[in-house]
């Protein structure tokens, strides 16, 4: 088992009861050292006959959505040293609530953007999660990707304090890939075909009740919504139980990303008729050492976690990825995505070579360091209206202290 530390009207559409072909999503890829794209935040009516759920939610780039696919934003793919520009246009309607209690659900139509896992500045115009893009407003983020940034799988999502749960759970998410550089990983790894699997837990019942019971959100309170309080399901690339394809005997890289709010996901091969095997390449955008690594049959993902896997199947057939967990606080859905293994008479790929990954300074191994360290204790506990760190609830501005750039910290959590 792998353990990772860690977090306007639209026409109604109906999806066929047949399994959907896995959505490979739209890509925004850098060219000549720059990437520029736009995220339009809009309302969207999700109508899926397979789940029996109809509800108004918030999405990126609604104009590109078809059918019952709650497609995430474009996959942002770039290299270290690139400049990435993302303009967020908030096309949501005006706020209808007046309450703005800091540590409560509020201001459902205000948003912003967080690049989860990237090693970039937390100050504007980069990854400042404390800023607000109000309805009708916009902001252009410009990220300077460091020249030594490690390749890996990351993701982005809205992160406005007070509306994060409803917006992320409702679909304001997207994948990020920082490409490896030639020579830093074996060519057999560098050239692998890959699938991005952005798995999102969608707890519609909780979104409509638990998270918005005090907000007066006119979107989630809309009479067009049809759901039950217990409605929840997993989507992959915005689809319910889609089917993708991999080739027999060939390695495929699976970039799995788990977008969840509270519950963990124990991802397994719940059905395997094609003799599939998988190994771990990376966790949370960081190559393991040495990679690839054997790990058993379960990938444990908490909300926000990523796991890069390599899979090879010895015969035609199919493999179903899902979870059989019945534990409280765990997702339970035996079929999340099905991968059909296309028969091939080609010679099967050889075993992948193990390698020692590239490590920039910010990922240096400090287990055996002899340099001076500074100790810092963090204690998390529940508090009125939410949680507290070192007995201090978040008040919107006060920090617990400061850290000198380049210093080595030893934290007890």
N, C-alpha and C positions, 0 to 999 in steps of 0.2 A: 504494500500500500504506500502511496506517495502522500506525504504531508507537506503542505506549503504554509509558511507563516502568512498570516494575514487573516480589503475591501474595496369658422370659415367653412364652409361646408365641403363635404366630399361625397361622391356618389357611393351608395352602398354596393358592395360586391359580394358574390357568393362563390366559394371554392367548391370544386367537385369533390365528392367523397373519395375519389381515387387519390393515391399517394402522389404528392407533388414531387417534381424533379428538383433536386437540391439547387437552391439559388446560389450561384457563384458570386453574386453581388457586383456592384460597380466599383472600379478601382480608380483612384486618383494617384498617378505615379509621377515622381519628380523627373525633370529633364533638364540637363545642363546645370544641375545644382540647385534648382528651384522647383517648388511645388506650390500651386495656388488653386484653391478650391473654395466653394461656398456651401454653407449649411443653412438651409431655410427651415425654420422651426414653424410647423403648422399643425392644425388639428387634422385628425384622420379617423374615419369610421371603419373599424375592423369588423368584418362579417365573415365568420368561418363556420361552415356547416359541420366540419369534423369535430370541433370543440363545442358547438352549440352556443357560442358566445358572440354577442354583438356589443361593441362598446366604442365610445369616442375616446381617443387618446391623442398623444402628441408625438410627432415623428419628424425626422429630418427629410427634406427634399420630397415632399408628398407628390409632386408632379411626376416622379419616376416610379411610383408604386402602382402595381397592377394586381388584380385578384385579391386574395385574402392574405397576401404576403405583407407582414409588418417589417419590411426591409430596413435593416440598419442603414446608417449613413455610409458613404463610400469608404472603401478600404484605403487608408493613406499609406502609400509605400514610397520610401525614400531612403537615402544613404546618409551616413555620418558626414558632417560638414555642410549639409544642405540647409537652405532657408525654406521653411514651410510656412505659408500664409493661408490662414483659414478665416473667411469672413462669415460671421454668424448673424443672420437676419431673423429677428424675432417677429414673426407674423401672427402671433397669438392675439386674441382679443384683450380688451382692458380687464384689469383685475376687478373682481366683484366683491371681494372680502375686504374688511377694514382692519381685522386683527393682525397684528404683526409681532406677537409674542416671540422672542428670539428663539427659544429652544422648543418650538412646536411646529407643526405643519402649517405652512402659510405661503401666500403669494405663489400660487400654482402656475401663473403665466409669466413669471420672471425666470430667467435662465442665465447660464454662462457655459463655459466649456473647460473640461479638465482632461489633460493627456495623461492617462493612468500608467505610470511606470517610466515615462521618459525622464532622462537626466537633463532637465532644462531649468531655466530660471523660474522662480515663483512670483516674479514681479511683471507687471504689464510692460509690453504687450504680449508677454509669454504666459506661463501657466498660473495666472492669478485667480484662484477660486473664490476670492472675497469680493470680486467685482460683480456688478449686476447689469444684465441687458434687459431692459424693461420692454413690455409690449410696444411694438412699433419702432423699437430701436435696433441698433446693430453695433457690432464691434469687430475689428479686424485684428486677429491674433497673428503675431509673427514670431515663430520659434527659430532660434539659432541652434541647430543641432550640433553639439560639440564634435570636434574633429576626431575625438577618441571614443565616440559613443559605440557601445557594443551592439551588434546585430541581435535582433530578437523580436518576439511577439508582444505587443502592447495593445491598449485600447483607449478609447475616449468616450466621455459621457458628460451629460449636464451635471453641474455640481453646485447649484445655487442653494445656500443654506435655507432650509424650510421646505423646499420642493424637490430635493434630490430623489427621494424614494419614489414619488409618484411619476417623475419624469423618466428616471432610469428604468423602473419597472414597467413603464408604459411604452418604452421603445427608443428613447433618445440616447442611442449608443452606436459605436462603430469600432472597427478594428484598425490597428496600426501595425505595420511591418517595417522595421529598420533592417535593410538588406545587409547580408554578410558581404565582406570584401573578399575578392579572389585571393586564395592562398591562406586565408585564416581558418578555413574549415576544409576537409578533404573534398576533392571534386565530386566524389560520390554523394556527399551531403549537399554540396552547393547546387548541384544540378537536379536535385530531386523534384519530381512533380509534387504539388502540394494542394491541400484543401484547407481553407479557413472555415472553421466551425465555431461560429459565435453563438453559444448556447445561452439562452436567456430564460430565466424563470419568470413567468408572467402570472402573478397572483391576483387575478382580476377581482376576486371577492374582497381581498384585503385592500386593494387599491381603491375600491369603491366605498369601503366602510372604515376599516381600521386606520388607514393613512389619511383619509380625508373627512373623517367624521366631524371635525371641528372647523373645516376650512370654508364650507359653503361653496365649493368649486362647482360652477355652473356646467362645466364640461362633463365631469363624472356624475353629476346629478341629472343628466339629460334623460328624458323619458324614452329615448330611442334605445337605451342600453338594455340588453337582455343577458342576464347572468344569474348565478346563484352565489350565496355568500361563500361557498366552498370552492368556487371555480379557480383552478390554477392548472397550469400546464407549462411544459418546456417548448420553446421554439428554437429552431436552428436556422440561422440566417433569415429569421423572420417567418419561418414556416413550421407547421405542425407535422411531425413525423415524416420529413422528406426522405427521398431516396437518391443517393449519389452513386458514382461508379468509380472503381479502381481496377487496375489490370492485374490478372493472375501472375504471380511470380515476380512482380515489380514492387520495389519499395515506394511508398507514398508518405510524404510528410503531412501530418495532421496538426495544424495550428489551432488548438482548442482554447477557447476563451469562455469563462463562465461569468455571466452577468446575473447576479442575484442580489436580493436585499437582506435576507436573514439566513435562509436555509443553505446547508452545504450540499454538495453533489458528489456521490461516490460512483464515478463513471466506470462501467464494466462492459465487456462483450457478453451481453445477456443471451445472444444466440450466435453461434459460430459454426457454419456448415462448410467453410472454405479453408479450414486449416490456417487461420490468420494468427500471426504473432505480432507483438508490438514491444517497442523499447522506448525508453525515455531519452529525449535529447536535451530538453531545457524545462525549467520551472520559472514562472514569472519573468520571462524574457532573459533568463540567465542560463547559459549552457551548464549542464552538470559536469562533474569531473570524476571519471572520464566518461565521455559520451560516445556512442549511445550506451545506456545502462539498462540491464534487466531489472524489472521491478515487481513482477507478480501480475495480478489480474485486475487491480483496482487503482484508479487515479482519483485521489481525494482532492476536491476543489472547494475552497471556501469562496464566498462572493469576491469577485475581482481577480481570482487566480487564473493563471494560464499554464498550460502544459503542452510542449511540443513533443509529439510522438512520431515514431516511424513504424509503419505497418507493412508487412508482406504476407500474402496469402498464397498457399501452395496449390489450391485448386479453385475451380469455378464454384459459385455458390453465393453466399451472402454472410455478412456479419452485422449484427444489430448492436448499437451502442445505447446503453440505458443504465438503469440502476434498479436493483432489487431491494434496496434498503427499506426497512420499516421503522427505523429509529426516528424518534422525535427530533425535529430540527434537520431532517434530511429530505431531499427530493425523492419521490417514489414515482418512477415512470419507466417501465421496462423497455419501451421503444421510444428513444429520443431521435435517432437518425439511423437509417439503414444504408449500408454500403454494399451494392451488388458487385461481385467480383466477375469481371468479364473474362471468359475463357481465352487462353492464348497458348500457342504452340512454341512461342519464343523461349529461348534459354532463360531460366530464372536468374534473377540478380544474385550476385554473391553476397555473403555477409558483409555488412558495413564495417569499415575500419573504426576502431576506437581512436579518439584524438584528445589532446589537451587543448581546451578552448582558449581563445584570446581573452585576456583580462585587462581592461583599462584600469587606471589607478583607483577609480572609485569602486571597483570590484576586487581590490586586492585581498588576498587571504591574510587575515590578521590573527589567526589562531595562535601562531607562534611568535607574534611580534614581541620585541624587547623594548620598543619605544614606550615612552611615558603615556599613560592613558588617564582620562578624566572619567570618574564614575558619576552615574546619574540614575536615579530611581524613578520609575513610573508606576503608579498604582491606579488602575481603572476601577471605578465603582459606580453603581447606579446612584442617581441623585434626582431631586425633584425636577420633573420635566425632561429627563433624559439621563445623561451620564456625566461623571466628573473625572478629571485626571488630577491626581494629588490633591483631592478634596476641592478642586476648583472647577466649577462649571464654566463652559464656554460663554463669554460675555460679548463676543464680537471683536475684541481687540487685544485683551491682555495675554501676554505670552508667559510661559513658565520659566523662561531664561533665554540665554543666548549661547551659540556654539561658534567657536572660531573655525573658519574655513581651513581645512587641512589637518585639523586636530583629530586624534584618535579617541573615540568615546567608547566606554563600556557601560551599556545600559542594562539595568535589571528591570524587567517588566513583570 
